[in-house]
């Protein structure tokens, strides 16, 4: 582990100039309070970490490490570990510039590279150093003489858990701050409800802010205007005194002149110059033309009344009545257009349906036409179906007669042939004598007649078949023929109806177009002229007439005032003075009004400070953050308790081992520590050879000191740092000789493992340590600056 070999100081704190100290295995610095002992210890810490406890705790500034008479301080520290040498040098300028150089293993490191290398070699940061290397009386006294709570704080510092306490305190501070913020936000939300109507009037809180800015700007402008008007009024008042008597004598004329002039200026200002009086006539003419166009609907009375209106009141009434009538007519026309369009659409739909029905009928006629033509063809051959049926009956009757004759003649022929062929002399039927020749003759006659009858029968049969076929076909076609004739009649009816509907469609379409043209012309007129335009035109016309009258009156009054000696400059000054005074009163009144509004708005902004949604979100965020901080605080408390338990468990065995190596008196054979979980306090106790346990409050100061050092060194051993020295800064001030002796014994035990450096204001205590450890003894004194010298034995 690293041990200090040499310390170099130059203009560091109370040390002016350059000082060099060589530290052996042990060194003791003694001197009165303020001599400069601690400065040497601080120099070691500053060299290693570039910081120092008082600077870290903000008791002092880093620049305070420089001697008051110098512009730069320098500290160099040489450390050795076996054959390895480490040198670190820091320079600090009064302007804040700091430089660090590290030499190790023949290599030079500077700046951040040097800091990183040094931290790697030491294996500790300044927090570990201040807990386990630099042991001051504050740590030991808090353990030896403090209350249970104070002792817990000392142990927490050794464990490094005091950092958690610092975080918890910071969290508590933030908790309070968040509660204050939340309470302020609640008040602002309450104020928002209080001023809700005011805020709503301005369109929200942003509107209030915007209005406040606008009011402040307007007030600033009005203030400047008030100052200018006041100055002008004062100047005009001085000029007015010269002819004040004449003004008083003609005050009546002046007042009338002022009123007429003011009214005229207002009229001309509103009109932007001369008024176009022809505008009313143009409106009257447009309305009259429209009334004449729709005279058949509105009558003649309105147009006559409009034309005859002579005065402003009757003209205004007539124009309003004409407008109302035309407006009503426009509505009626729109209704007619809508109704006519509806009729048109219905007729158009009917025409389309008729087209479809006619097409269906024509298709059906085309389908039945072939059957109808065939029927007509049969009709031409056989007339009607009834005639064909009658002819068929007649032919069938004749066929029956012929077939009976054929049968008779067939039998007669058979008998005649039999008689002739057999040569019979008598008739086989009646027995009468038969002439063979006569029989042959009869047979020939019958044969001839039979042939004729057979041919006739065949012809009749053919005729029957022909007639039967015709009758069957005509009978089959009669239904389709009837359907054909009915469809043809219906098609003719539909065609006539379609023709009529198409005529009505065209008529409705024409009506719609005519009505739309009328309505469009009326809409165009009403778009240019409405009640407001009529009223404005009449008002402008009235103002124009009034302005003409006022101009005439003003001219008369100017002439009368001029005759009375109040004219020209006098009149101008008087008029201007009255205008300025009136304007000044208006400005002051407006400023008073704005000041009242500004006060109200400032109160809202001051007490509310944001819109409701924003305030609610901020309040929710503050409460959420407060809740999270409470959770964090609880977790930190739990982490602190757990850390205490775990660290105590880790250090427990080493704690006892170190204690036994330091404490050699035999009345105590061991130490231990437990943690009171609920309150988070440590309970340290010692064990006697008989197994009895004694709490720390029952132990002597020397025994307590042994336990405190054992705990610190045990923690140091388990922390695995590479620093091989221990520094004691006034470890046991103002204690009796027994405690000092106990401490010397403890330090003597420690010197077998560590390099010991002690600072004390007691010469007796310094001698004890020097003799026990064979340590170097340095005396520190301060005159103009601190000085240190080694005291050597005279032997």
MARVEX-193463 format. One line per field, with one value per residue (C-alpha): x, y, z; residue number from 1; residue in three letters. Coordinates in steps of 0.02 Angstrom, whole numbers, plus 50000, padded with zeros to 5 digits. Example, Ala and Ser with C-alpha at 12.3 -4.5 7.8 and 13.67 -1.06 7.14 Angstrom:
<pts>
east (50615  50684)
north (49775  49947)
up (50390  50357)
num (1  2)
residu (Ala  Ser)
</pts>
This chain:
<pts>
east (50000  50054  50146  50194  50380  50389  50275  50317  50218  50233  50120  49987  49864  49964  50132  50223  50365  50428  50429  50480  50442  50499  50381  50449  50350  50269  50261  50187  50147  50118  50086  49958  49787  49803  49989  49968  49961  49797  49860  49991  49853  49744  49891  49898  49711  49722  49871  49779  49605  49614  49487  49485  49353  49318  49302  49191  49080  49080  49158  49295  49332  49464  49556  49570  49703  49824  49926  49859  50024  50044  49962  49990  50002  50091  50083  50186  50168  50282  50217  50305  50243  50388  50497  50363  50368  50218  50233  50083  50099  49959  49968  49822  49814  49716  49619  49553  49672  49728  49858  49898  50048  50071  50234  50222  50326  50429  50275  50205  50016  49926  49750  49604  49722  49820  49660  49600  49769  49783  49607  49652  49814  49734  49575  49481  49393  49390  49234  49320  49478  49385  49297  49434  49602  49582  49513  49474  49420  49243  49224  49300  49216  49046  49073  49154  49052  48896  48719  48653  48588  48750  48848  48737  48779  48966  48951  48844  48982  49109  48994  48962  48776  48772  48762  48589  48541  48595  48487  48339  48360  48365  48209  48122  48168  48095  47940  47911  47942  47817  47687  47709  47693  47535  47459  47498  47418  47263  47248  47267  47132  47018  47055  47016  46842  46827  46869  46787  46663  46799  46911  46765  46727  46900  46894  47006  47160  47269  47140  47159  47348  47330  47202  47315  47456  47340  47275  47452  47499  47342  47372  47548  47485  47344  47467  47572  47414  47353  47519  47515  47333  47366  47510  47407  47257  47369  47442  47269  47203  47342  47300  47113  47130  47163  46987  46893  46776  46714  46691  46582  46477  46441  46437  46265  46319  46482  46393  46273  46417  46517  46370  46332  46515  46540  46385  46438  46612  46539  46423  46562  46679  46551  46513  46696  46658  46507  46362  46300  46115  46081  46099  45922  45853  45942  45866  45693  45708  45764  45620  45494  45550  45535  45360  45305  45377  45275  45125  45012  45058  45077  44958  44989  44967  45144  45229  45120  45153  45342  45338  45238  45339  45406  45473  45607  45487  45360  45503  45580  45410  45370  45542  45528  45353  45412  45561  45451  45327  45467  45547  45381  45358  45532  45481  45320  45415  45537  45389  45311  45476  45492  45313  45330  45495  45410  45269  45397  45494  45333  45280  45454  45450  45277  45339  45487  45371  45255  45407  45449  45268  45258  45422  45357  45194  45288  45403  45251  45167  45325  45326  45140  45147  45194  45045  44929  44988  44965  44789  44751  44820  44707  44564  44588  44576  44438  44360  44326  44353  44165  44157  44299  44212  44047  44139  44222  44054  43983  44130  44123  43936  43969  44112  43993  43871  44007  44082  43908  43890  44064  44012  43852  43935  44076  43948  43853  44015  44062  43892  43900  44075  44032  43881  43978  44128  44029  43900  43759  43587  43499  43541  43622  43529  43351  43351  43289  43351  43506  43562  43747  43776  43668  43769  43932  43862  43804  43973  44059  43940  43963  44153  44151  44039  44143  44300  44219  44157  44329  44411  44277  44299  44488  44463  44339  44457  44597  44478  44430  44612  44646  44496  44537  44714  44653  44522  44650  44779  44652  44587  44766  44806  44646  44712  44873  44773  44659  44812  44891  44737  44722  44907  44894  44748  44842  44999  44895  44821  44994  45064  44925  44950  45138  45114  45001  45124  45272  45174  45144  45329  45384  45256  45317  45499  45457  45364  45514  45631  45515  45493  45681  45717  45595  45663  45843  45807  45721  45863  45989  45890  45870  46057  46095  45957  45903  45831  46002  46054  45888  45905  46086  46042  45897  46006  46145  46017  45951  46128  46165  46012  46061  46240  46179  46073  46218  46339  46218  46193  46381  46412  46278  46351  46528  46467  46374  46526  46640  46528  46537  46728  46744  46814  46971  47106  46993  46865  46996  47078  46911  46856  47021  47020  46846  46898  47057  46965  46831  46965  47062  46908  46877  47059  47058  46894  46961  47121  47022  46918  47075  47159  47010  47015  47204  47189  47058  47162  47321  47229  47173  47348  47429  47309  47274  47433  47373  47224  47127  47188  47369  47350  47265  47402  47536  47445  47428  47612  47662  47556  47619  47798  47763  47694  47844  47962  47873  47894  48077  48102  48025  48134  48288  48247  48225  48386  48477  48417  48461  48630  48668  48624  48724  48878  48874  48865  49013  49118  49068  49204  49340  49284  49317  49481  49548  49489  49582  49740  49729  49666  49789  49727  49629  49479  49384  49395  49284  49167  49011  48875  48690  48564  48402  48295  48146  48243  48395  48521  48679  48709  48894  48947  49102  49118  49213  49308  49158  49042  48956  48903  48930  48853  48965  48891  48964  49141  49284  49334  49489  49387  49265  49410  49476  49306  49291  49462  49431  49270  49354  49501  49388  49289  49452  49511  49350  49349  49508  49589  49774  49819  49941  49935  49815  49799  49736  49690  49680  49602  49575  49583  49550  49552  49644  49811  49734  49639  49795  49892  49759  49764  49955  49942  49814  49919  50070  49973  49920  50097  50138  50023  50003  50105  50044  50026  49959  49923  49898  49911  49975  50164  50146  50035  50155  50301  50203  50170  50349  50424  50302  50320  50496  50409  50475  50421  50382  50345  50232  50234  50163  50239  50220  50180  50177  50342  50379  50539  50590  50645  50789  50855  51010  51094)
north (50000  50178  50272  50455  50485  50674  50827  50992  51151  51318  51465  51344  51416  51483  51427  51564  51513  51336  51199  51017  50876  50695  50574  50413  50264  50381  50569  50684  50869  50972  51156  51277  51306  51396  51362  51266  51081  51048  51141  51003  50872  50972  50982  50792  50782  50922  50840  50674  50735  50918  50956  50977  50950  51132  51173  51021  51074  51253  51323  51395  51423  51330  51493  51514  51376  51504  51605  51783  51858  51746  51725  51537  51389  51223  51055  50902  50731  50582  50409  50241  50063  49942  49988  50095  50285  50399  50589  50704  50893  51022  51208  51326  51504  51645  51668  51491  51401  51231  51111  50933  50827  50643  50546  50358  50220  50342  50415  50590  50617  50784  50850  50726  50585  50617  50620  50455  50370  50434  50371  50201  50191  50246  50143  50276  50441  50589  50522  50357  50453  50566  50418  50287  50374  50549  50516  50674  50702  50734  50553  50479  50597  50564  50379  50386  50521  50543  50485  50329  50439  50535  50373  50308  50463  50433  50251  50299  50417  50276  50164  50304  50294  50477  50511  50430  50543  50691  50631  50603  50780  50847  50746  50815  50991  50958  50882  51042  51146  51040  51055  51244  51241  51133  51248  51399  51313  51270  51453  51503  51380  51449  51624  51562  51512  51680  51775  51651  51778  51909  51782  51720  51900  51914  51744  51652  51688  51719  51847  51931  51940  52005  52134  52190  52218  52313  52420  52462  52513  52617  52701  52745  52820  52913  52981  53056  53122  53197  53285  53354  53410  53490  53589  53642  53689  53797  53885  53914  53977  54111  54165  54164  54292  54432  54424  54341  54491  54483  54297  54323  54455  54336  54175  54127  54143  54054  53909  53892  53906  53776  53656  53678  53665  53510  53427  53468  53398  53237  53218  53249  53133  52992  53019  53033  53192  53245  53120  53053  53098  53010  52840  52854  52894  52747  52631  52709  52686  52504  52464  52554  52456  52292  52339  52380  52216  52117  52233  52087  52004  52152  52282  52464  52546  52516  52585  52743  52772  52753  52871  53006  53003  53181  53192  53084  52993  52943  52894  52783  52702  52675  52601  52483  52427  52398  52297  52192  52158  52108  52000  51912  51892  51816  51688  51650  51632  51513  51411  51410  51357  51218  51159  51171  51077  50943  50931  50928  50787  50688  50710  50667  50510  50467  50494  50379  50245  50263  50245  50084  50020  50065  49975  49823  49823  49840  49697  49592  49635  49587  49421  49386  49454  49287  49197  49338  49335  49146  49163  49296  49182  49039  49161  49208  49023  48970  49135  49119  48978  48948  48938  48812  48710  48713  48660  48519  48457  48463  48366  48239  48214  48188  48069  47964  47954  47906  47777  47697  47693  47619  47483  47448  47443  47338  47208  47219  47200  47049  46965  47009  46942  46785  46752  46785  46682  46535  46535  46528  46532  46598  46741  46678  46807  46806  46651  46741  46679  46766  46805  46776  46910  47031  46988  47024  47186  47232  47182  47297  47439  47412  47403  47570  47650  47575  47651  47821  47808  47754  47902  48020  47948  47974  48153  48184  48109  48224  48371  48320  48310  48480  48558  48474  48541  48716  48711  48650  48780  48922  48864  48862  49034  49117  49155  49237  49331  49398  49446  49527  49631  49682  49728  49828  49925  49956  50012  50139  50204  50216  50307  50435  50456  50474  50608  50703  50683  50741  50898  50931  50898  51027  51149  51124  51144  51305  51367  51327  51424  51573  51574  51555  51702  51808  51746  51774  51955  51979  51895  52006  52159  52099  52057  52239  52312  52260  52345  52395  52471  52564  52627  52680  52766  52858  52902  52965  53062  53137  53177  53257  53369  53409  53445  53568  53655  53660  53730  53869  53903  53897  54023  54137  54122  54155  54315  54368  54333  54425  54579  54564  54559  54375  54300  54240  54193  54227  54105  53975  53987  53978  53829  53741  53778  53703  53550  53524  53542  53418  53298  53316  53273  53120  53067  53087  52993  52854  52845  52831  52693  52602  52620  52536  52397  52380  52362  52226  52134  52146  52071  51924  51897  51912  51793  51670  51665  51541  51459  51327  51178  51232  51259  51089  51003  51089  51041  50861  50860  50934  50809  50666  50721  50738  50561  50495  50586  50508  50337  50377  50436  50276  50172  50270  50243  50058  50057  50142  50012  49870  49947  49964  49782  49718  49828  49780  49597  49617  49711  49609  49474  49595  49715  49585  49532  49711  49749  49600  49650  49824  49783  49674  49689  49527  49597  49598  49450  49511  49644  49638  49752  49732  49844  49899  49889  49994  50149  50111  50129  50026  49929  49898  49784  49697  49518  49471  49308  49245  49278  49430  49568  49752  49890  50033  50149  50036  50035  50151  50290  50192  50037  50142  50221  50047  49995  50155  50131  49945  49983  50114  50001  49851  49950  50006  49827  49769  49923  49863  50033  50052  50189  50130  50275  50335  50518  50569  50754  50799  50628  50643  50825  50872  50694  50622  50535  50361  50389  50458  50307  50192  50285  50272  50086  50071  50174  50070  49914  49999  50051  49870  49885  50071  50228  50340  50530  50624  50808  50872  51030  50932  50918  50782  50679  50708  50644  50490  50444  50488  50375  50232  50231  50303  50434  50594  50744  50907  51067  51191  51376  51532  51702  51797  51629  51449  51362  51179  51100  50926  50904  50781  50695  50782  50616)
up (50000  49968  50106  50108  50085  50064  50068  49981  50020  49934  49980  50042  50169  50317  50243  50150  50036  50009  50142  50129  50250  50250  50336  50407  50469  50594  50615  50747  50718  50875  50903  50972  50893  50726  50708  50545  50592  50500  50346  50322  50332  50212  50092  50086  50044  49916  49829  49815  49765  49713  49849  50035  50171  50212  50026  50000  50145  50077  50234  50124  49940  49842  49812  50002  49998  49924  50048  50064  50003  49851  49681  49667  49783  49752  49840  49794  49872  49848  49893  49891  49880  49886  49738  49655  49670  49641  49635  49617  49605  49600  49566  49603  49536  49616  49455  49472  49356  49421  49352  49404  49352  49397  49380  49391  49316  49216  49132  49156  49158  49157  49178  49171  49124  49284  49391  49317  49343  49522  49567  49493  49595  49761  49744  49844  49820  49941  50032  50073  50120  50242  50324  50335  50314  50386  50562  50659  50838  50775  50721  50878  51002  50923  50951  51123  51210  51103  51130  51044  50902  50889  50891  50750  50648  50677  50623  50475  50422  50435  50334  50209  50244  50295  50108  50110  50256  50152  50008  50127  50195  50017  49975  50130  50076  49904  49987  50084  49930  49830  49969  49965  49776  49788  49919  49811  49661  49763  49813  49630  49578  49714  49649  49472  49531  49619  49460  49339  49270  49245  49157  49051  49000  48922  48838  48962  49066  48913  48860  49031  49007  48830  48886  49029  48906  48789  48934  48989  48811  48791  48960  48908  48745  48835  48964  48826  48742  48907  48931  48753  48770  48940  48869  48717  48827  48938  48786  48710  48877  48879  48703  48744  48886  48761  48688  48829  48851  48672  48689  48844  48755  48610  48710  48645  48463  48501  48586  48440  48317  48415  48420  48234  48187  48295  48226  48048  48077  48150  48001  47876  47973  47973  47789  47741  47643  47542  47539  47371  47382  47217  47306  47376  47203  47128  47259  47232  47043  47059  47177  47066  46911  47006  47066  46889  46824  46949  46946  46894  47058  47176  47108  47062  47232  47300  47145  47149  47335  47306  47159  47249  47414  47438  47617  47699  47815  47681  47563  47696  47732  47548  47512  47662  47610  47431  47494  47608  47466  47347  47482  47511  47323  47310  47439  47346  47182  47265  47329  47153  47077  47204  47171  46982  46988  47091  46961  46821  46904  46932  46750  46689  46794  46724  46546  46578  46648  46495  46380  46467  46455  46268  46238  46331  46229  46064  46113  46155  45987  45898  45989  45947  45769  45688  45767  45718  45535  45527  45595  45465  45331  45389  45400  45219  45172  45290  45340  45524  45648  45654  45464  45463  45595  45494  45335  45431  45495  45319  45244  45385  45351  45167  45207  45312  45168  45044  45162  45181  44989  44976  45097  45003  44835  44907  44962  44800  44705  44808  44772  44587  44568  44665  44556  44397  44447  44516  44374  44501  44423  44576  44693  44851  44948  44884  44776  44619  44454  44392  44218  44212  44084  44181  44334  44243  44181  44356  44423  44297  44341  44526  44504  44413  44543  44685  44615  44603  44782  44845  44760  44829  45004  44995  44938  45078  45206  45145  45157  45334  45385  45309  45395  45562  45554  45511  45649  45778  45725  45724  45893  45963  45890  45946  46123  46060  45928  46063  46167  46015  45981  46166  46174  46015  46085  46249  46154  46059  46223  46304  46154  46164  46352  46330  46200  46322  46467  46360  46316  46501  46541  46412  46480  46661  46607  46520  46675  46787  46673  46668  46857  46885  46773  46871  47036  46980  46933  47101  47195  47108  47161  47341  47346  47308  47416  47590  47743  47808  47641  47629  47808  47779  47616  47697  47847  47734  47635  47796  47854  47687  47702  47882  47829  47696  47826  47951  47822  47786  47972  48011  47873  47944  48120  48058  47973  48131  48243  48122  48134  48324  48317  48354  48195  48111  48235  48387  48325  48280  48452  48542  48440  48464  48651  48670  48567  48669  48836  48780  48715  48878  48980  48871  48888  49078  49089  48980  49083  49245  49168  49108  49278  49361  49232  49251  49440  49418  49287  49391  49539  49431  49360  49531  49620  49478  49373  49240  49156  49252  49150  49167  49355  49375  49276  49380  49541  49483  49436  49604  49700  49592  49620  49807  49811  49716  49835  49983  49901  49867  50046  50114  49998  50051  50235  50200  50097  50240  50366  50247  50208  50394  50422  50274  50308  50491  50442  50323  50452  50606  50601  50546  50682  50818  50740  50731  50907  50978  50885  50962  51136  51233  51413  51426  51521  51356  51238  51097  51030  50924  50859  50823  50737  50818  50661  50715  50762  50655  50799  50826  50985  51019  51160  51226  51289  51447  51473  51574  51425  51498  51379  51417  51317  51262  51393  51529  51454  51493  51373  51325  51285  51184  51091  51050  50983  50878  50799  50774  50681  50571  50531  50502  50375  50297  50278  50194  50080  49992  49965  49920  50046  50181  50302  50437  50487  50659  50673  50859  50893  51084  51141  51322  51392  51540  51537  51543  51382  51300  51358  51287  51122  51115  51142  51002  50883  50926  50876  50714  50669  50629  50477  50436  50424  50566  50555  50708  50735  50913  51016  51168  51183  51315  51201  51056  51161  51210  51028  50975  51108  51080  50890  50873  50766  50690  50793  50705  50797  50708  50751  50672  50664  50501  50425  50483  50504  50538  50598  50650  50831  50847  51002  51077  51120)
num (1  2  3  4  5  6  7  8  9  10  11  12  13  14  15  16  17  18  19  20  21  22  23  24  25  26  27  28  29  30  31  32  33  34  35  36  37  38  39  40  41  42  43  44  45  46  47  48  49  50  51  52  53  54  55  56  57  58  59  60  61  62  63  64  65  66  67  68  69  70  71  72  73  74  75  76  77  78  79  80  81  82  83  84  85  86  87  88  89  90  91  92  93  94  95  96  97  98  99  100  101  102  103  104  105  106  107  108  109  110  111  112  113  114  115  116  117  118  119  120  121  122  123  124  125  126  127  128  129  130  131  132  133  134  135  136  137  138  139  140  141  142  143  144  145  146  147  148  149  150  151  152  153  154  155  156  157  158  159  160  161  162  163  164  165  166  167  168  169  170  171  172  173  174  175  176  177  178  179  180  181  182  183  184  185  186  187  188  189  190  191  192  193  194  195  196  197  198  199  200  201  202  203  204  205  206  207  208  209  210  211  212  213  214  215  216  217  218  219  220  221  222  223  224  225  226  227  228  229  230  231  232  233  234  235  236  237  238  239  240  241  242  243  244  245  246  247  248  249  250  251  252  253  254  255  256  257  258  259  260  261  262  263  264  265  266  267  268  269  270  271  272  273  274  275  276  277  278  279  280  281  282  283  284  285  286  287  288  289  290  291  292  293  294  295  296  297  298  299  300  301  302  303  304  305  306  307  308  309  310  311  312  313  314  315  316  317  318  319  320  321  322  323  324  325  326  327  328  329  330  331  332  333  334  335  336  337  338  339  340  341  342  343  344  345  346  347  348  349  350  351  352  353  354  355  356  357  358  359  360  361  362  363  364  365  366  367  368  369  370  371  372  373  374  375  376  377  378  379  380  381  382  383  384  385  386  387  388  389  390  391  392  393  394  395  396  397  398  399  400  401  402  403  404  405  406  407  408  409  410  411  412  413  414  415  416  417  418  419  420  421  422  423  424  425  426  427  428  429  430  431  432  433  434  435  436  437  438  439  440  441  442  443  444  445  446  447  448  449  450  451  452  453  454  455  456  457  458  459  460  461  462  463  464  465  466  467  468  469  470  471  472  473  474  475  476  477  478  479  480  481  482  483  484  485  486  487  488  489  490  491  492  493  494  495  496  497  498  499  500  501  502  503  504  505  506  507  508  509  510  511  512  513  514  515  516  517  518  519  520  521  522  523  524  525  526  527  528  529  530  531  532  533  534  535  536  537  538  539  540  541  542  543  544  545  546  547  548  549  550  551  552  553  554  555  556  557  558  559  560  561  562  563  564  565  566  567  568  569  570  571  572  573  574  575  576  577  578  579  580  581  582  583  584  585  586  587  588  589  590  591  592  593  594  595  596  597  598  599  600  601  602  603  604  605  606  607  608  609  610  611  612  613  614  615  616  617  618  619  620  621  622  623  624  625  626  627  628  629  630  631  632  633  634  635  636  637  638  639  640  641  642  643  644  645  646  647  648  649  650  651  652  653  654  655  656  657  658  659  660  661  662  663  664  665  666  667  668  669  670  671  672  673  674  675  676  677  678  679  680  681  682  683  684  685  686  687  688  689  690  691  692  693  694  695  696  697  698  699  700  701  702  703  704  705  706  707  708  709  710  711  712  713  714  715  716  717  718  719  720  721  722  723  724  725  726  727  728  729  730  731  732  733  734  735  736  737  738  739  740  741  742  743  744  745  746  747  748  749  750  751  752  753  754  755  756  757  758  759  760  761  762  763  764  765  766  767  768  769  770  771  772  773  774  775  776  777  778  779  780  781  782  783  784  785  786  787  788  789  790  791  792  793  794  795)
residu (Unk  Unk  Unk  Unk  Unk  Unk  Unk  Unk  Unk  Unk  Unk  Unk  Unk  Unk  Unk  Unk  Unk  Unk  Unk  Unk  Unk  Unk  Unk  Unk  Unk  Unk  Unk  Unk  Unk  Unk  Unk  Unk  Unk  Unk  Unk  Unk  Unk  Unk  Unk  Unk  Unk  Unk  Unk  Unk  Unk  Unk  Unk  Unk  Unk  Unk  Unk  Unk  Unk  Unk  Unk  Unk  Unk  Unk  Unk  Unk  Unk  Unk  Unk  Unk  Unk  Unk  Unk  Unk  Unk  Unk  Unk  Unk  Unk  Unk  Unk  Unk  Unk  Unk  Unk  Unk  Unk  Unk  Unk  Unk  Unk  Unk  Unk  Unk  Unk  Unk  Unk  Unk  Unk  Unk  Unk  Unk  Unk  Unk  Unk  Unk  Unk  Unk  Unk  Unk  Unk  Unk  Unk  Unk  Unk  Unk  Unk  Unk  Unk  Unk  Unk  Unk  Unk  Unk  Unk  Unk  Unk  Unk  Unk  Unk  Unk  Unk  Unk  Unk  Unk  Unk  Unk  Unk  Unk  Unk  Unk  Unk  Unk  Unk  Unk  Unk  Unk  Unk  Unk  Unk  Unk  Unk  Unk  Unk  Unk  Unk  Unk  Unk  Unk  Unk  Unk  Unk  Unk  Unk  Unk  Unk  Unk  Unk  Unk  Unk  Unk  Unk  Unk  Unk  Unk  Unk  Unk  Unk  Unk  Unk  Unk  Unk  Unk  Unk  Unk  Unk  Unk  Unk  Unk  Unk  Unk  Unk  Unk  Unk  Unk  Unk  Unk  Unk  Unk  Unk  Unk  Unk  Unk  Unk  Unk  Unk  Unk  Unk  Unk  Unk  Unk  Unk  Unk  Unk  Unk  Unk  Unk  Unk  Unk  Unk  Unk  Unk  Unk  Unk  Unk  Unk  Unk  Unk  Unk  Unk  Unk  Unk  Unk  Unk  Unk  Unk  Unk  Unk  Unk  Unk  Unk  Unk  Unk  Unk  Unk  Unk  Unk  Unk  Unk  Unk  Unk  Unk  Unk  Unk  Unk  Unk  Unk  Unk  Unk  Unk  Unk  Unk  Unk  Unk  Unk  Unk  Unk  Unk  Unk  Unk  Unk  Unk  Unk  Unk  Unk  Unk  Unk  Unk  Unk  Unk  Unk  Unk  Unk  Unk  Unk  Unk  Unk  Unk  Unk  Unk  Unk  Unk  Unk  Unk  Unk  Unk  Unk  Unk  Unk  Unk  Unk  Unk  Unk  Unk  Unk  Unk  Unk  Unk  Unk  Unk  Unk  Unk  Unk  Unk  Unk  Unk  Unk  Unk  Unk  Unk  Unk  Unk  Unk  Unk  Unk  Unk  Unk  Unk  Unk  Unk  Unk  Unk  Unk  Unk  Unk  Unk  Unk  Unk  Unk  Unk  Unk  Unk  Unk  Unk  Unk  Unk  Unk  Unk  Unk  Unk  Unk  Unk  Unk  Unk  Unk  Unk  Unk  Unk  Unk  Unk  Unk  Unk  Unk  Unk  Unk  Unk  Unk  Unk  Unk  Unk  Unk  Unk  Unk  Unk  Unk  Unk  Unk  Unk  Unk  Unk  Unk  Unk  Unk  Unk  Unk  Unk  Unk  Unk  Unk  Unk  Unk  Unk  Unk  Unk  Unk  Unk  Unk  Unk  Unk  Unk  Unk  Unk  Unk  Unk  Unk  Unk  Unk  Unk  Unk  Unk  Unk  Unk  Unk  Unk  Unk  Unk  Unk  Unk  Unk  Unk  Unk  Unk  Unk  Unk  Unk  Unk  Unk  Unk  Unk  Unk  Unk  Unk  Unk  Unk  Unk  Unk  Unk  Unk  Unk  Unk  Unk  Unk  Unk  Unk  Unk  Unk  Unk  Unk  Unk  Unk  Unk  Unk  Unk  Unk  Unk  Unk  Unk  Unk  Unk  Unk  Unk  Unk  Unk  Unk  Unk  Unk  Unk  Unk  Unk  Unk  Unk  Unk  Unk  Unk  Unk  Unk  Unk  Unk  Unk  Unk  Unk  Unk  Unk  Unk  Unk  Unk  Unk  Unk  Unk  Unk  Unk  Unk  Unk  Unk  Unk  Unk  Unk  Unk  Unk  Unk  Unk  Unk  Unk  Unk  Unk  Unk  Unk  Unk  Unk  Unk  Unk  Unk  Unk  Unk  Unk  Unk  Unk  Unk  Unk  Unk  Unk  Unk  Unk  Unk  Unk  Unk  Unk  Unk  Unk  Unk  Unk  Unk  Unk  Unk  Unk  Unk  Unk  Unk  Unk  Unk  Unk  Unk  Unk  Unk  Unk  Unk  Unk  Unk  Unk  Unk  Unk  Unk  Unk  Unk  Unk  Unk  Unk  Unk  Unk  Unk  Unk  Unk  Unk  Unk  Unk  Unk  Unk  Unk  Unk  Unk  Unk  Unk  Unk  Unk  Unk  Unk  Unk  Unk  Unk  Unk  Unk  Unk  Unk  Unk  Unk  Unk  Unk  Unk  Unk  Unk  Unk  Unk  Unk  Unk  Unk  Unk  Unk  Unk  Unk  Unk  Unk  Unk  Unk  Unk  Unk  Unk  Unk  Unk  Unk  Unk  Unk  Unk  Unk  Unk  Unk  Unk  Unk  Unk  Unk  Unk  Unk  Unk  Unk  Unk  Unk  Unk  Unk  Unk  Unk  Unk  Unk  Unk  Unk  Unk  Unk  Unk  Unk  Unk  Unk  Unk  Unk  Unk  Unk  Unk  Unk  Unk  Unk  Unk  Unk  Unk  Unk  Unk  Unk  Unk  Unk  Unk  Unk  Unk  Unk  Unk  Unk  Unk  Unk  Unk  Unk  Unk  Unk  Unk  Unk  Unk  Unk  Unk  Unk  Unk  Unk  Unk  Unk  Unk  Unk  Unk  Unk  Unk  Unk  Unk  Unk  Unk  Unk  Unk  Unk  Unk  Unk  Unk  Unk  Unk  Unk  Unk  Unk  Unk  Unk  Unk  Unk  Unk  Unk  Unk  Unk  Unk  Unk  Unk  Unk  Unk  Unk  Unk  Unk  Unk  Unk  Unk  Unk  Unk  Unk  Unk  Unk  Unk  Unk  Unk  Unk  Unk  Unk  Unk  Unk  Unk  Unk  Unk  Unk  Unk  Unk  Unk  Unk  Unk  Unk  Unk  Unk  Unk  Unk  Unk  Unk  Unk  Unk  Unk  Unk  Unk  Unk  Unk  Unk  Unk  Unk  Unk  Unk  Unk  Unk  Unk  Unk  Unk  Unk  Unk  Unk  Unk  Unk  Unk  Unk  Unk  Unk  Unk  Unk  Unk  Unk  Unk  Unk  Unk  Unk  Unk  Unk  Unk  Unk  Unk  Unk  Unk  Unk  Unk  Unk  Unk  Unk  Unk  Unk  Unk  Unk  Unk  Unk  Unk  Unk  Unk  Unk)
</pts>
